[in-house]
Amino acid sequence: MNVGWKLTPQCRAALLERHPPRYARAVADHVTFKPAPGAPETVPPPVGSARIVGRADDGAGVEAMVVELDGATDRPDGSTWHVTWSLADGRSARESNDVIAERGWKPGEPEALEIHPARW
């Protein structure tokens, strides 16, 4: 079970139109909340502002959009807020964390992101 924030269907559709997925499997669905080590995984509260502020792509099957929540891109666990955007066959959404940590990300024009707290 995961917790975090889901993109609204309207927001997801509009963003996928503006940013066509580079790889075969579009994800573009959620921002995962990873609490600090030892803290419980409960559904997080709503955020005041959310926006896409950059992009990461390893060129081999993992594409992610970096997200800023209430002015910060850093998650409590030390990684970076993001939405896994698209994946090639054989790649997993969890790899987005590694791609961002190892390769960094490129800033882009900020875009509003409509999200709501969720468990899935």
C-alpha positions, 0 to 999 in steps of 0.5 A: 500500500502506498500513500501520497497525492494523486493527480486529478484526471483532468490535470493528468490528461492536460499534462500528458497532452503537453508532455507526451510520454517518452517511453511506452508506459505512461504512469503520470499518476501520483506523488508518493509520500515517503515519511522520515525513517521510523515515521508511520505511513499515513495519508498526508494532508492536502498541500497548499501549492503543487507544481512541476518544476523540472524533468529527469530522464536516464535515456534508457527507459525512466522519465520523471517530472520533479515536483515542488510541494509548498515551495520545496522539492525535498522529501522528508526521506531525503529524496526528491518529490516527483511523478514517474512520467513514463517507463520502458518495458522492464523498468519500474517506477521505483527507479525514478528515485535513483535516476534523480539522485544519480543524474539530477534533473533539469529545471523547467517552466513551473506548471500547476499540478492538481493533486489530492491526498490518497492511499492506493 
